[in-house]
Amino acid sequence: MFEKLVDFIKSLYPTESPVPLNAPRFSGNEKKYLTDCIDTTYVSYVGEYVRRFEKAIQEFTGAKYAIAVSSGTAALHVALLLAEVGPGDEVITQPLTFVATANAISYCGGEPVFVDVERTTLGIDPGKLNEFLLNNGILKPDGRCYNTITGRKIAACVPMHTLGHPTRIDELIEICQKYHIPVVEDATEALGSFYKGQHTGTFGDMGILSFNGNKPVTTGGGGMIITNDEALATKAKHLTTTAKRPHPWEFVHDEVGYNYRLPNINAAVGCAQMECFAGVLENKRTTAQMYDPFFQEIGIPFITEPAHARSNYWLNAILLKDRRERDQFLAYATGEGIQTRPVWALISTLPMYRHCQCTPLETAPWLEERLVNIPSSVRI
Ligand SMILES: *Cc1c(COP(=O)(O)O)cnc(C)c1O
């Protein structure tokens, strides 16, 4: 069975050996725009490509505002600061995510609370979130939600659109609104993914995108905060650009800001990538449509987009029988020159987060043992 699977993957990527999991592709104006940056000397924090890239993301996602930053992690950090997450606060997220989601909470002095995910979306289970807040959340006279057991403020919720598959974000937000909990959507894997016709990352108070090397659009490294809230957008720009008051020559900074700016050369690559993005999405969707019937035939569950969602199919994934079969497959595929990866170890099991609160975890550990990502690069 593994042999058939490896042959099939090789047939999708006949020119690549080994077959990478998700290689970046540069088939548009990347070189041209980079040359332009060097020729004009605008390689750093000043230059037109940053503004152009922000506009491209704004138009593509339908968000009113987009603020480019140096990484997805930096974007998460600043968004949580703007949601006023502070020392001692709790922030709800999922145990099945990349570590950056939880780390950004820590940077603000907050502590993650892990709510189990669901099988269909791989994201936070709305029923379990609701149950957690019913049992543990109470609105206090200051208008904020507190955890009745720890006494701490539940300052924000960070759902993640896992592997590009949209969560049931509307339901999650409805629950959070009842408890006055701001929502920061970790859409770092979900550029090009829509839920009920609306782009992921535009439902919550803020949404986060990432452009690192393996993301659907790459700038080498980079990130973006998207929002429909003008005040948040203004603050995000200010805080990520060292909190400098605009002035032609004076250096006046009015709070502790961050140098989280995206350099112009990175933004230049992003502009070129966005010009080709429609084709990228189509190509990735077709790949998923080739995988799906193949896996149906050999009887391995292949993860497809949830109801009401249009996924970018960032990383294709299958579910193997158990950890043993998973490890056998990973070893076999690696030996055959096919890059495959298990899903992340649950964040709630890592040494720095082991002590954090969790709802009873059933689905997340089940997925952790079985889920394997398989090659998903754009086919050339
Ligand atoms: C990629 C990713 C990030 C961080 O993005 P960087 O740009 O690498 O800092 C955060 N959260 C999730 C879920 C991611 O996949």
PDBQT file of the ligand as one rigid body, heavy atoms in Angstrom, charges set to zero:
ROOT
HETATM    1  C1  LIG A 401       3.625  29.749  10.159  1.00  0.00    +0.000 C 
HETATM    2  C2  LIG A 401       2.827  29.880  11.373  1.00  0.00    +0.000 A 
HETATM    3  C3  LIG A 401       3.021  30.928  12.302  1.00  0.00    +0.000 A 
HETATM    4  C4  LIG A 401       4.173  31.870  12.303  1.00  0.00    +0.000 C 
HETATM    5  O1  LIG A 401       4.597  32.431  11.185  1.00  0.00    +0.000 OA
HETATM    6  P1  LIG A 401       6.115  32.931  10.989  1.00  0.00    +0.000 P 
HETATM    7  O2  LIG A 401       5.940  33.875   9.852  1.00  0.00    +0.000 OA
HETATM    8  O3  LIG A 401       6.937  31.746  10.655  1.00  0.00    +0.000 OA
HETATM    9  O4  LIG A 401       6.537  33.636  12.235  1.00  0.00    +0.000 OA
HETATM   10  C5  LIG A 401       2.148  31.038  13.370  1.00  0.00    +0.000 A 
HETATM   11  N1  LIG A 401       1.154  30.173  13.553  1.00  0.00    +0.000 NA
HETATM   12  C6  LIG A 401       0.964  29.121  12.711  1.00  0.00    +0.000 A 
HETATM   13  C7  LIG A 401      -0.161  28.196  12.977  1.00  0.00    +0.000 C 
HETATM   14  C8  LIG A 401       1.799  28.931  11.617  1.00  0.00    +0.000 A 
HETATM   15  O5  LIG A 401       1.619  27.872  10.806  1.00  0.00    +0.000 OA
ENDROOT
TORSDOF 0
